[in-house]
């Protein structure tokens, strides 16, 4: 992936992770539930457990990837915006909820990737963050 942030690609990837996560988890669960009977899947016994467990594990892995906070994408967005980032930028470009945006900003500041710029900032303006690395 290049150092350029693509909001459309990010949205497609997150949507795909959510769809694959729920779909494969449901399919794997159905295969495991049906492991004792040959209908509707022709898998029974050990092969049913192996296939169902693998499909379920892939689905759960996709759901974890969907739930992971997009820290790398936030940094890429900041770089593409000239090294500065605001809460509104993350909210609009990444399509996150306000609580998620606050958590991402707090984590990036705590890890030393961002620094808030508050010098001479009027009260009605939002805090702008500067990328350190």
Secondary structure, 3 states (H helix, E strand, C coil): CCCCCCHHHHHHHHHHHHHHHHHHHHHHHHHHHCCCCCCCCCCCCHHHHHHHHHHHHHHHHHHHHHHCCCHHHHHHHHHHCCCEEEHHHHHHHHCCCHHHHHHHHHHHHHCCCEEEECCCCCCCCCCEEEECC
